[in-house]
Amino acid sequence: MIHTRPLGAGAPVVSAIGFGGMHLSIVDRPPESDGIRVIQAVLDAGVTLLDTADVYCLDDTDIGHNERLFAKALASWKGQRDRLIVATKAGMIRPDGRWERNGRPDHIRTACERSLAALGVDTIDLYQFHAPDDNVPFADSVGAFKQLQEQGKIRHVGLSNVSVAQIDEARTIVPIASVQNRLNPFFREALTTGVVEHCVARGIGFIAYSPVGGGRLNKKLPSHSAVVALAERHGASPHQIVLAWVRAKGTTVIPIPSARTIEHALDSVHAAAIKLSADEVAAIDRAEFSRA
């Protein structure tokens, strides 16, 4: 059995490692049949938190690609669907392939209807505000999620790419189950700005995206001396060590690595069994991780 962690206040317990679907639907995505096999492989390995978004696609003509892929994978999967949390997001658009923010309440409501259809569900397990929009009052955007929850279209509300102040503001409007921000050894702003600590203290799940650094930076890990030394000690891959470090940053921290292949996806899932000592965590804390 895979280790588990609380997703957040009022939300179910989920696997200590989730799976992010983004790379199955953006540029260089694998064929649909391969993507379905990757998703089903992580489910078979015990993952119970799947993360997607309407904008995990090529452009605005392809909206919902990743959500539809998850729906197809789940439709033919032989496991228990009611054990899973499928999280998706609203608040961004992809004109001509660009990533732009749109936090207007009418956009969020429209996006929710579209995501319900793409996922083939009546209620979204966890619906996350993808990113604050400077052109829309934050409270107005969050208020749209409250309305959708009151209408029974979503069970739990999450935030993404937010600050401590924004978390507190949102919590005055609607209960917040989770926060999804970036966290990896190369980018530690979720730690230095206090977001992780704030979430842990309040029982809010912290969903760590890009937990091994993203496509370019994660390629540095197999040659990083501090990571390699720990990987050899634990009989693990460098990526597993970094995922274990991310998890060690808080009792409600859940990394959601993405992958295009079954091999890489399962390597990440197996990191749930690795526990670093305080000294090992500190060794990575002290190490320099160059972005150059």
PAZAPA-4460 file (N, C-alpha, C; in steps of 0.05 Angstrom, whole numbers, plus 32768, in hexadecimal, padded with zeros to 4 digits):
% residues 292
    n_x    n_y    n_z   ca_x   ca_y   ca_z    c_x    c_y    c_z   seq   type   mol
   8011   7FE8   8000   8000   8000   8000   8011   8019   8000     1      M     A
   800A   802C   7FF0   8019   8045   7FEF   8013   8056   8008     2      I     A
   8026   8065   8011   8022   8077   8028   800D   808C   8021     3      H     A
   7FFF   8096   8035   7FEA   80AA   8030   7FEE   80C3   8040     4      T     A
   7FE0   80D8   8038   7FE1   80F2   8047   7FC6   80FF   8044     5      R     A
   7FBF   8111   8058   7FA5   811F   8055   7FA7   8134   803F     6      P     A
   7F93   8134   802E   7F92   8148   8019   7F8D   8164   8024     7      L     A
   7F7C   8166   8038   7F76   8180   8044   7F5E   817E   8055     8      G     A
   7F57   8194   8062   7F41   8194   8075   7F27   818C   8067     9      A     A
   7F1B   8177   8073   7F01   816D   8068   7F04   815C   804F    10      G     A
   7F1C   8159   8045   7F20   814A   802C   7F2C   812E   8033    11      A     A
   7F2A   811B   8021   7F33   8100   8027   7F52   80FE   802A    12      P     A
   7F5A   80E8   8035   7F77   80E1   8035   7F7D   80D6   8019    13      V     A
   7F95   80DE   800F   7F9D   80D5   7FF4   7FBA   80CA   7FF5    14      V     A
   7FC3   80BF   7FDF   7FDE   80B5   7FDD   7FF2   80CB   7FE2    15      S     A
   8009   80C4   7FEF   801D   80D8   7FF6   802B   80E3   7FDD    16      A     A
   8029   80D6   7FC7   8032   80E0   7FAD   801A   80DF   7F9A    17      I     A
   8015   80F6   7F8E   7FFF   80F7   7F7A   800B   80F5   7F5E    18      G     A
   7FFA   80FA   7F4A   8003   80FA   7F2F   7FF8   8112   7F20    19      F     A
   800A   8122   7F13   8002   8139   7F04   8001   8132   7EE6    20      G     A
   7FEB   8137   7ED9   7FE7   812E   7EBE   7FF1   8140   7EA8    21      G     A
   7FFC   8158   7EAF   8001   816C   7E9B   8011   8162   7E83    22      M     A
   8027   8153   7E88   8039   814C   7E72   802D   8137   7E5F    23      H     A
   8016   812D   7E66   8008   811A   7E53   7FF8   8129   7E3F    24      L     A
   7FF6   8144   7E41   7FE4   8153   7E30   7FF0   816C   7E24    25      S     A
   8008   8174   7E2C   8014   818C   7E20   8027   8184   7E09    26      I     A
   8038   8197   7E01   804A   8191   7DEB   805B   8179   7DF1    27      V     A
   8060   8168   7DDD   806F   814F   7DDF   8060   813A   7DEF    28      D     A
   8046   813C   7DF0   8036   8128   7DFE   8037   810D   7DF0    29      R     A
   8034   80F8   7DFE   8034   80DD   7DF2   801A   80D8   7DE4    30      P     A
   8018   80C3   7DD4   7FFE   80BB   7DC9   7FE9   80B6   7DDF    31      P     A
   7FD0   80BA   7DD9   7FBB   80B8   7DED   7FBC   809C   7DFB    32      E     A
   7FC0   8087   7DEC   7FC0   806C   7DF7   7FD6   8069   7E0C    33      S     A
   7FED   8075   7E06   8004   8074   7E19   7FFD   8084   7E32    34      D     A
   7FF1   809B   7E2F   7FE9   80AC   7E45   7FD6   809D   7E58    35      G     A
   7FC3   808F   7E4C   7FAF   8080   7E5C   7FBE   806A   7E6C    36      I     A
   7FD1   805D   7E60   7FE0   8048   7E6E   7FF0   8053   7E85    37      R     A
   7FFC   806B   7E81   800B   8078   7E97   7FF8   807D   7EAF    38      V     A
   7FE1   8089   7EA9   7FCE   808F   7EBF   7FC5   8076   7ECD    39      I     A
   7FBE   8061   7EBE   7FB5   8049   7ECB   7FCC   803B   7EDA    40      Q     A
   7FE4   803E   7ED2   7FFB   8032   7EE0   7FFF   803F   7EFB    41      A     A
   7FFC   805A   7EFD   7FFF   8066   7F18   7FE7   8060   7F29    42      V     A
   7FD0   805D   7F1E   7FB8   8055   7F2E   7FBC   8039   7F39    43      L     A
   7FC6   8027   7F28   7FCB   800B   7F31   7FE0   800B   7F47    44      D     A
   7FF3   801E   7F47   8008   8020   7F5B   7FFE   802C   7F75    45      A     A
   7FE5   8036   7F76   7FDA   8040   7F8E   7FD6   805E   7F90    46      G     A
   7FDC   806C   7F7B   7FD8   8089   7F7B   7FBA   808F   7F7C    47      V     A
   7FB2   80A1   7F8E   7F95   80A8   7F90   7F8F   80C5   7F8C    48      T     A
   7FA4   80D5   7F86   7FA1   80F1   7F7F   7FAB   80F7   7F63    49      L     A
   7F98   80FE   7F51   7F9F   8105   7F36   7F9A   8122   7F32    50      L     A
   7FAD   8130   7F27   7FAA   814D   7F23   7FAB   8154   7F05    51      D     A
   7F97   8163   7EFD   7F95   816C   7EE1   7F8C   8189   7EE0    52      T     A
   7F86   8193   7EC9   7F7C   81AE   7EC5   7F70   81B0   7EA9    53      A     A
   7F5D   81C2   7EA6   7F51   81C5   7E8B   7F65   81CE   7E76    54      D     A
   7F7A   81DD   7E80   7F8E   81E9   7E6D   7FA6   81D7   7E69    55      V     A
   7FA6   81BF   7E73   7FBB   81AC   7E6C   7FB5   81A1   7E50    56      Y     A
   7FBE   81B0   7E3D   7FB8   81AA   7E21   7FCB   81BA   7E10    57      C     A
   7FC6   81BB   7DF6   7FD8   81CA   7DE4   7FD1   81E7   7DE1    58      L     A
   7FB7   81ED   7DDF   7FAE   8208   7DDC   7F90   8209   7DE1    59      D     A
   7F83   8220   7DDD   7F67   8222   7DE4   7F54   8211   7DD3    60      D     A
   7F5E   8206   7DBC   7F4E   81F4   7DAC   7F4F   81D8   7DB8    61      T     A
   7F60   81D3   7DCB   7F65   81B9   7DD6   7F5D   81B7   7DF4    62      D     A
   7F4E   81CB   7DFE   7F48   81CD   7E1A   7F3B   81B3   7E24    63      I     A
   7F43   81AA   7E3C   7F38   8192   7E48   7F45   8178   7E3F    64      G     A
   7F5B   8179   7E2F   7F67   8161   7E26   7F6F   814E   7E3D    65      H     A
   7F7D   8159   7E51   7F86   8149   7E67   7F6F   813E   7E78    66      N     A
   7F5A   814E   7E7C   7F43   8145   7E8A   7F36   812D   7E7C    67      E     A
   7F33   8130   7E61   7F27   811A   7E52   7F38   8101   7E53    68      R     A
   7F52   8105   7E53   7F65   80EE   7E54   7F61   80DF   7E6F    69      L     A
   7F5F   80EE   7E84   7F5B   80E2   7E9E   7F40   80D3   7E9E    70      F     A
   7F2B   80DF   7E93   7F11   80D2   7E92   7F12   80B8   7E83    71      A     A
   7F21   80B7   7E6D   7F23   809F   7E5D   7F33   808A   7E6D    72      K     A
   7F48   8092   7E7A   7F58   807F   7E8A   7F47   8073   7EA0    73      A     A
   7F38   8083   7EAE   7F27   807A   7EC4   7F11   8068   7EBB    74      L     A
   7F06   806E   7EA3   7EEF   805E   7E99   7EF7   8041   7E94    75      A     A
   7F10   803C   7E8D   7F18   8021   7E87   7F29   8015   7E9D    76      S     A
   7F2D   8023   7EB3   7F3D   8019   7EC9   7F2C   8007   7EDB    77      W     A
   7F37   7FF2   7EE5   7F28   7FDE   7EF4   7F27   7FE3   7F12    78      K     A
   7F34   7FF9   7F1B   7F35   7FFE   7F38   7F1C   800D   7F42    79      G     A
   7F1E   8017   7F5B   7F07   8024   7F68   7F09   8042   7F64    80      Q     A
   7EF7   804D   7F54   7EF7   8069   7F4E   7EF1   807A   7F67    81      R     A
   7EE1   806F   7F7A   7EDA   807F   7F91   7EF1   8083   7FA4    82      D     A
   7F07   8076   7FA0   7F1F   807A   7FB0   7F30   8092   7FA7    83      R     A
   7F2A   809C   7F8F   7F3B   80B0   7F82   7F31   80CC   7F86    84      L     A
   7F44   80DF   7F86   7F3E   80FB   7F84   7F4A   8105   7F6A    85      I     A
   7F38   810F   7F58   7F41   811B   7F3F   7F3E   8139   7F42    86      V     A
   7F54   8147   7F43   7F55   8164   7F47   7F59   8172   7F2C    87      A     A
   7F49   8186   7F27   7F4E   8196   7F0F   7F4E   81B4   7F16    88      T     A
   7F50   81C5   7F03   7F54   81E2   7F08   7F45   81F3   7EF4    89      K     A
   7F41   820C   7EFC   7F36   8221   7EEA   7F44   823B   7EF1    90      A     A
   7F46   824C   7EDD   7F52   8266   7EE1   7F68   826D   7ECE    91      G     A
   7F6C   825C   7EB9   7F80   8263   7EA5   7F74   825C   7E89    92      M     A
   7F80   8267   7E75   7F79   8262   7E59   7F92   825E   7E49    93      I     A
   7F8F   8253   7E30   7FA6   824D   7E1F   7FA4   8258   7E03    94      R     A
   7FA0   8273   7E00   7F9F   827E   7DE5   7FB9   827A   7DD5    95      P     A
   7FB6   826D   7DBE   7FCE   8268   7DAD   7FE4   825A   7DBD    96      D     A
   7FDC   824A   7DD1   7FF0   823B   7DE0   7FFD   824A   7DF7    97      G     A
   7FF6   8263   7DFB   8001   8272   7E11   7FF2   826B   7E2B    98      R     A
   8000   8270   7E41   7FF3   826B   7E5C   7FEC   8286   7E67    99      W     A
   7FD2   828C   7E68   7FC8   82A6   7E72   7FB3   82A1   7E88   100      E     A
   7FB0   82B4   7E9A   7F9E   82B2   7EB0   7F83   82BE   7EAA   101      R     A
   7F6E   82B1   7EB3   7F53   82BC   7EB0   7F43   82B3   7EC9   102      N     A
   7F41   82C6   7EDC   7F34   82BF   7EF5   7F18   82CB   7EF7   103      G     A
   7F0C   82D3   7EE0   7EF1   82DD   7EE1   7EDD   82C8   7EEA   104      R     A
   7ECB   82CF   7EFB   7EB7   82BB   7F05   7EA8   82AD   7EEE   105      P     A
   7EA1   82BC   7ED9   7E92   82AF   7EC4   7EA3   829B   7EB5   106      D     A
   7EBD   82A0   7EB3   7ECF   828D   7EA6   7ED2   8274   7EB8   107      H     A
   7ED4   8278   7ED2   7ED7   8261   7EE4   7EBE   824F   7EE3   108      I     A
   7EA6   825C   7EE3   7E8E   824C   7EE1   7E8B   823D   7EC7   109      R     A
   7E93   824A   7EB1   7E92   823C   7E97   7EA6   8225   7E96   110      T     A
   7EBE   822A   7EA1   7ED3   8216   7EA2   7ECB   81FE   7EB2   111      A     A
   7EBC   8203   7EC8   7EB3   81ED   7ED9   7EA0   81DA   7EC9   112      C     A
   7E8D   81E6   7EBB   7E7A   81D6   7EAB   7E89   81C5   7E96   113      E     A
   7E9D   81D2   7E8A   7EAD   81C4   7E76   7EBD   81AD   7E82   114      R     A
   7EC8   81B2   7E9A   7ED8   819D   7EA7   7EC7   8186   7EB1   115      S     A
   7EAF   818C   7EBB   7E9C   8177   7EC3   7E97   8164   7EAB   116      L     A
   7E92   8170   7E94   7E8D   8160   7E7C   7EA6   8150   7E73   117      A     A
   7EBD   815D   7E74   7ED6   8150   7E6B   7EDC   8138   7E7D   118      A     A
   7ED8   813C   7E97   7EDE   8126   7EAA   7EC8   8112   7EAC   119      L     A
   7EB1   8119   7EA2   7E9A   8106   7EA2   7E8F   8102   7EBE   120      G     A
   7E8E   8117   7ECE   7E85   8115   7EEA   7E70   812A   7EEF   121      V     A
   7E61   8126   7F05   7E4D   813A   7F0E   7E59   814D   7F22   122      D     A
   7E6E   8145   7F2F   7E7B   8156   7F43   7E99   8152   7F41   123      T     A
   7EA8   8168   7F42   7EC5   8168   7F41   7ECF   8164   7F5D   124      I     A
   7EE1   8151   7F61   7EEB   814A   7F7C   7EF9   8162   7F89   125      D     A
   7F0C   816E   7F7B   7F1B   8185   7F85   7F1F   8199   7F6E   126      L     A
   7F14   81B1   7F71   7F15   81C5   7F5C   7F27   81DB   7F66   127      Y     A
   7F3C   81E1   7F57   7F51   81F4   7F60   7F51   820D   7F4E   128      Q     A
   7F54   8224   7F5C   7F58   823D   7F4D   7F75   823D   7F44   129      F     A
   7F79   823C   7F29   7F93   8237   7F1E   7FA8   824C   7F24   130      H     A
   7FA0   8266   7F23   7FB2   827B   7F29   7FA3   8296   7F2C   131      A     A
   7FAA   82A6   7F40   7F9D   82C0   7F42   7FA1   82D1   7F29   132      P     A
   7F8C   82E0   7F23   7F8D   82F2   7F0B   7F8D   830F   7F15   133      D     A
   7FA2   831D   7F0E   7FA6   8339   7F17   7F8F   834B   7F0E   134      D     A
   7F81   8343   7EF9   7F6C   8353   7EEE   7F51   834E   7EFA   135      N     A
   7F4F   833B   7F0D   7F36   8334   7F19   7F3A   8333   7F37   136      V     A
   7F29   833F   7F47   7F2C   833D   7F64   7F2D   831F   7F6D   137      P     A
   7F41   8319   7F7D   7F45   82FD   7F86   7F2B   82F2   7F93   138      F     A
   7F1E   8302   7FA3   7F06   82F9   7FB1   7EF0   82F2   7F9D   139      A     A
   7EEE   8300   7F87   7EDA   82FA   7F73   7EDF   82DF   7F67   140      D     A
   7EF8   82D9   7F60   7EFE   82BF   7F55   7EF8   82A9   7F68   141      S     A
   7F01   82AC   7F81   7EFD   8297   7F95   7EDF   8294   7F9A   142      V     A
   7ED0   82AA   7F99   7EB3   82A9   7F9D   7EA5   8297   7F89   143      G     A
   7EB0   8296   7F71   7EA4   8284   7F5C   7EA7   8267   7F64   144      A     A
   7EBE   8260   7F71   7EC2   8245   7F7A   7EAE   823E   7F91   145      F     A
   7EAA   8252   7FA3   7E97   824E   7FB8   7E7B   8248   7FAD   146      K     A
   7E73   8258   7F99   7E59   8254   7F8C   7E57   8238   7F80   147      Q     A
   7E6C   822F   7F72   7E6B   8215   7F65   7E6A   81FF   7F7A   148      L     A
   7E77   8203   7F91   7E75   81EF   7FA7   7E59   81EE   7FB2   149      Q     A
   7E4D   8205   7FB6   7E31   8207   7FC0   7E1D   81F9   7FAD   150      E     A
   7E24   81FA   7F93   7E13   81EE   7F7F   7E17   81D0   7F7C   151      Q     A
   7E2B   81C5   7F8B   7E30   81A9   7F8B   7E41   81A0   7F73   152      G     A
   7E4D   81B3   7F65   7E5D   81AC   7F4E   7E7A   81A5   7F55   153      K     A
   7E83   81AD   7F6D   7E9E   81A6   7F76   7E9C   819E   7F94   154      I     A
   7EAD   818B   7F9C   7EAD   8183   7FB9   7EBF   8195   7FC9   155      R     A
   7ED8   8198   7FC0   7EEC   81A6   7FCF   7EF8   81BC   7FBE   156      H     A
   7F00   81D2   7FCA   7F0D   81E8   7FBC   7F2A   81EA   7FC3   157      V     A
   7F3B   81EE   7FAE   7F57   81F1   7FB2   7F61   820B   7FA4   158      G     A
   7F79   8213   7FAC   7F86   822A   7FA0   7FA0   8222   7F93   159      L     A
   7FAA   8232   7F81   7FC5   822C   7F75   7FD3   8246   7F6F   160      S     A
   7FED   8245   7F73   7FFE   825D   7F6D   7FF6   8275   7F7E   161      N     A
   7FF3   8270   7F98   7FE9   8285   7FAA   7FFD   828A   7FC1   162      V     A
   7FF9   82A2   7FCE   8008   82AA   7FE5   7FFA   82A4   7FFE   163      S     A
   8007   82A7   8015   7FFB   82A4   802F   7FE3   82B6   8032   164      V     A
   7FE6   82CF   802A   7FD0   82E3   802D   7FB8   82DA   801C   165      A     A
   7FBD   82D0   8004   7FA7   82C7   7FF3   7F99   82AE   7FFF   166      Q     A
   7FA8   829C   800B   7F9C   8285   8018   7F89   828F   802E   167      I     A
   7F93   82A1   803E   7F82   82AB   8054   7F69   82B9   804A   168      D     A
   7F6C   82C9   8035   7F55   82D7   802A   7F41   82C2   801F   169      E     A
   7F4A   82AE   8011   7F38   829A   8006   7F29   828B   801C   170      A     A
   7F37   8286   8032   7F2A   8277   8048   7F14   8286   8055   171      R     A
   7F13   82A0   8052   7EFC   82B0   805C   7EE4   82AD   804A   172      T     A
   7EE8   82A2   8032   7ED2   82A0   801F   7EC7   8284   801D   173      I     A
   7ED9   8270   801D   7ED2   8254   8019   7EE7   8242   8026   174      V     A
   7EE0   822B   8031   7EF4   8219   803C   7F08   8211   8026   175      P     A
   7F22   8211   802C   7F37   820A   8019   7F44   81F0   8022   176      I     A
   7F41   81DC   8011   7F4C   81C1   8017   7F6A   81C0   8011   177      A     A
   7F73   81CD   7FFB   7F8E   81C9   7FF2   7F99   81E1   7FE4   178      S     A
   7FB4   81E3   7FE3   7FC2   81F7   7FD4   7FD7   81E9   7FC3   179      V     A
   7FD7   81F0   7FAA   7FEB   81E5   7F97   7FFE   81FA   7F8D   180      Q     A
   8016   81F9   7F97   802C   820B   7F8F   8044   81FB   7F87   181      N     A
   8056   8208   7F79   806F   81FB   7F71   8082   81F7   7F89   182      R     A
   808E   81DF   7F8A   80A3   81DA   7F9F   80B6   81C5   7F95   183      L     A
   80CF   81CC   7F94   80E5   81BA   7F8D   80FF   81C6   7F97   184      N     A
   8115   81B8   7F96   812E   81C4   7FA1   8138   81DC   7F91   185      P     A
   8130   81DF   7F79   8138   81F6   7F69   8127   820F   7F6F   186      F     A
   810E   820A   7F75   80FB   8220   7F7B   80EE   821A   7F96   187      F     A
   80F6   822A   7FAA   80ED   8225   7FC5   80DB   823C   7FD0   188      R     A
   80CF   824C   7FBF   80C0   8262   7FC8   80A8   825A   7FD9   189      E     A
   809E   8242   7FD5   8087   8239   7FE6   8091   8236   8003   190      A     A
   80AA   8231   8007   80B6   822F   8022   80BE   824A   802D   191      L     A
   80CC   8259   801D   80D6   8273   8026   80C1   8288   802C   192      T     A
   80AA   8286   801E   8094   8299   8022   8080   828F   8037   193      T     A
   8085   8277   8042   8074   826D   8058   805B   825F   804F   194      G     A
   8057   825A   8035   803E   824E   802C   803C   8231   8036   195      V     A
   8051   8221   8034   8050   8205   803E   804A   8205   805C   196      V     A
   8059   8214   806B   8055   8214   8088   8038   821D   808F   197      E     A
   802E   8230   8081   8013   823A   8085   7FFE   8224   8080   198      H     A
   8002   8216   806B   7FEF   8200   8064   7FF0   81EA   8078   199      C     A
   8009   81E2   8080   800B   81CC   8093   7FFE   81D3   80AE   200      V     A
   8003   81EC   80B7   7FF8   81F5   80D1   7FD9   81F5   80D1   201      A     A
   7FCD   81F8   80B9   7FB0   81FA   80B7   7FA3   81E1   80AC   202      R     A
   7FB2   81CC   80A9   7FA7   81B3   809E   7F9F   81B4   8081   203      G     A
   7FAB   81C6   8072   7FA6   81C9   8056   7FBA   81B8   8046   204      I     A
   7FB0   81A8   8034   7FC2   8198   8023   7FD3   81AA   8012   205      G     A
   7FED   81A5   8011   7FFF   81B4   7FFF   8007   81A1   7FE8   206      F     A
   7FFC   81A6   7FD0   8001   8196   7FB9   8019   81A2   7FAA   207      I     A
   8030   8195   7FAA   8048   81A0   7F9E   804A   8199   7F81   208      A     A
   8047   81AD   7F70   804B   81A8   7F53   8068   81AD   7F4B   209      Y     A
   8070   81A2   7F35   808B   81A3   7F2B   809F   819A   7F41   210      S     A
   809A   8184   7F4E   80AA   817D   7F66   80C7   8174   7F61   211      P     A
   80CD   816E   7F48   80E9   8168   7F42   80F6   817D   7F30   212      V     A
   80E8   8193   7F2C   80F5   81AA   7F1E   80EC   81B0   7F02   213      G     A
   80DC   819E   7EF6   80D3   81A4   7EDB   80E6   8197   7EC6   214      G     A
   80DE   8199   7EAD   80EC   818A   7E98   8109   818F   7E95   215      G     A
   8113   81A8   7E98   812F   81AD   7E94   813F   81A8   7EAD   216      R     A
   8135   81B2   7EC4   8144   81B1   7EDD   8146   8194   7EE8   217      L     A
   8131   8184   7EE4   8133   8169   7EF0   8149   8158   7EE4   218      N     A
   8152   8160   7ECC   8167   8151   7EBF   8182   8156   7ECE   219      K     A
   8183   816A   7EDF   819B   816F   7EEF   819E   815C   7F07   220      K     A
   8188   8150   7F0F   8188   8141   7F28   819B   8129   7F28   221      L     A
   819C   8119   7F12   81AE   8101   7F12   81CB   8108   7F15   222      P     A
   81D3   8122   7F12   81EF   8129   7F15   81F4   813B   7F2D   223      S     A
   81DF   813F   7F3E   81E2   8150   7F55   81ED   8140   7F6C   224      H     A
   8204   8148   7F77   8213   8138   7F8A   8203   8131   7FA3   225      S     A
   81F5   8145   7FAE   81E6   8140   7FC7   81CF   812C   7FC2   226      A     A
   81C2   812F   7FAC   81AB   811D   7FA5   81B5   8101   7F9F   227      V     A
   81CA   80FF   7F90   81D5   80E5   7F88   81DE   80D5   7FA0   228      V     A
   81EB   80E3   7FB3   81F5   80D6   7FCB   81DE   80C9   7FDB   229      A     A
   81C8   80D8   7FDD   81B1   80CD   7FEB   81A3   80B7   7FDB   230      L     A
   81A3   80BA   7FC1   8196   80A6   7FB0   81A5   808B   7FB4   231      A     A
   81C0   808C   7FB4   81CF   8074   7FB8   81CA   8068   7FD4   232      E     A
   81C8   8079   7FE8   81C3   806F   8003   81A8   8061   8005   233      R     A
   8194   806B   7FF8   8179   8060   7FFA   8173   804C   7FE4   234      H     A
   8185   8048   7FD1   817F   8036   7FBB   8168   8041   7FAA   235      G     A
   8168   805B   7FA6   8152   8068   7F99   815C   8079   7F82   236      A     A
   814A   8083   7F72   8152   8095   7F5C   8154   80B1   7F67   237      S     A
   8164   80C2   7F5A   8166   80DE   7F63   814B   80EC   7F64   238      P     A
   8139   80E6   7F51   811F   80F3   7F51   810F   80EA   7F6A   239      H     A
   8111   80D1   7F72   8103   80C8   7F8A   810D   80D6   7FA3   240      Q     A
   8127   80DB   7FA4   8132   80E9   7FBB   8126   8106   7FBD   241      I     A
   8125   8113   7FA6   811A   812E   7FA6   80FC   812E   7FAE   242      V     A
   80ED   811B   7FA4   80D1   8119   7FAC   80CE   8114   7FCA   243      L     A
   80E0   8104   7FD5   80E0   80FF   7FF2   80E7   8118   8001   244      A     A
   80F9   8128   7FF7   80FF   8142   8003   80E7   8155   8003   245      W     A
   80D9   8156   7FED   80C2   8167   7FEB   80AD   815E   8000   246      V     A
   80A8   8144   8002   8095   813A   8015   809D   8140   8032   247      R     A
   80B7   8141   8036   80C1   8146   8051   80BC   8162   805B   248      A     A
   80B4   8174   8049   80B0   8190   8050   8096   8196   805F   249      K     A
   8085   8182   8062   806D   8187   8072   805B   816F   8071   250      G     A
   804C   816B   8087   803B   8153   808A   8024   8153   8077   251      T     A
   801E   816A   806A   8008   816A   8057   8012   816F   803A   252      T     A
   802C   816C   8036   8038   8171   801C   8035   8158   800B   253      V     A
   802A   815B   7FF2   8026   8144   7FE0   8031   814C   7FC5   254      I     A
   8048   8141   7FBC   8052   8147   7FA2   8041   813A   7F8C   255      P     A
   803F   8148   7F75   8030   813D   7F5F   8042   813D   7F46   256      I     A
   8056   812B   7F45   8067   812A   7F2D   8057   8122   7F15   257      P     A
   8060   812B   7EFE   8053   8123   7EE4   8067   8111   7ED6   258      S     A
   805D   8103   7EC2   806F   80F1   7EB2   8061   80EA   7E98   259      A     A
   8072   80E4   7E84   8067   80DC   7E6A   8069   80BE   7E65   260      R     A
   8078   80B0   7E77   807C   8094   7E74   8075   8085   7E8E   261      T     A
   806E   806C   7E8C   8068   805C   7EA3   8080   8059   7EB5   262      I     A
   8098   8055   7EA9   80B0   8052   7EB9   80B5   806A   7ECB   263      E     A
   80B3   8082   7EC0   80B8   809A   7ED0   80A2   809E   7EE4   264      H     A
   8089   8099   7EDC   8072   809C   7EEF   8075   808A   7F07   265      A     A
   807C   8071   7F03   807E   805E   7F19   8096   8064   7F2B   266      L     A
   80AB   806E   7F1E   80C3   8076   7F2E   80BA   808B   7F43   267      D     A
   80AA   809E   7F3A   80A0   80B2   7F4D   808E   80A7   7F62   268      S     A
   807C   8095   7F5B   806A   808A   7F6E   8079   807C   7F84   269      V     A
   808E   806D   7F7D   809D   805E   7F91   80AC   8070   7FA5   270      H     A
   80AE   808A   7F9F   80BA   809C   7FB2   80AA   809F   7FCB   271      A     A
   8091   8097   7FCB   8080   809A   7FE2   808A   8089   7FF9   272      A     A
   809A   8075   7FF3   80A4   8063   8008   80BF   806C   8014   273      A     A
   80CA   8081   8009   80E5   808B   8012   80E1   80A0   8028   274      I     A
   80EF   809C   803E   80EE   80B0   8054   810A   80B9   8059   275      K     A
   810F   80D3   8056   8129   80DE   805B   812C   80E6   8079   276      L     A
   8144   80E3   8083   8149   80EC   809F   814A   810B   809F   277      S     A
   814A   8116   80B7   814C   8133   80BA   8167   813D   80AE   278      A     A
   817C   812D   80B3   8196   8135   80A8   8196   8134   808A   279      D     A
   8189   8120   807E   8188   811E   8061   8178   8134   8055   280      E     A
   8162   813B   8061   8152   8152   8058   8163   816C   8059   281      V     A
   8172   816F   806F   8183   8187   8073   8199   8188   805E   282      A     A
   81A3   8170   8055   81B8   8170   8041   81AE   817C   8027   283      A     A
   8195   8175   801F   818A   8181   8007   8183   819E   800C   284      I     A
   817A   81A5   8024   8174   81C1   802A   818D   81D2   8025   285      D     A
   81A4   81C8   802E   81BD   81D8   802C   81C8   81D9   8010   286      R     A
   81C2   81C5   8000   81CF   81C3   7FE5   81C5   81D8   7FD2   287      A     A
   81D6   81E0   7FC0   81CE   81F3   7FAB   81C4   81E4   7F93   288      E     A
   81AD   81EE   7F89   81A1   81E2   7F71   819F   81F8   7F5C   289      F     A
   81B3   81F8   7F4B   81B5   820E   7F37   81A0   820B   7F21   290      S     A
   8194   8221   7F1A   8180   8221   7F04   818D   8227   7EE9   291      R     A
   81A7   822C   7EEA   81B5   8234   7ED1   81B6   821C   7EBD   292      A     A
***
